[in-house]
Amino acid sequence: MAAVLSLSDGYGIRLMLRDPTVTLDTALTAIRRHVSAALGLPETLPEVQPVTGPWPADR
C-alpha cells in the first residue's frame, strides 16, 4: 500500500505544479488502477445513475 501512497503524493505534487503532462483524470485513473490491484477489485468502477427527486420528507 506504500506504493499507492507514493503514487498519490507524486500525482498530487504534479497537479499542484500544473504539470502539463498530467490531468486530474489521468491521475485518478492511474491511482484507481493501482488501488484496485492492491485490493483485488476490478479496475473499472460501475456507472452510477444520478439520484433524482422526489426526496423523502425527512431530508
Phi, psi and omega in degrees: 000341178297328179295323179293319178296316178297318179298315179298315178298315181298314178294322179300316179295316181296323177291319179296326179275003178058046176298120183292347180272356183236130173246165178299320180297317179292323178296313180297321179296315180295317180294316179300319180299316181288321178295317179300316180296319181294328182262357181073031181254162176295150182292326183267147177268148177292149176290134180250129178277139179296146180272131178238159182294182003282146181275152174299153184298334183279000180267000000 
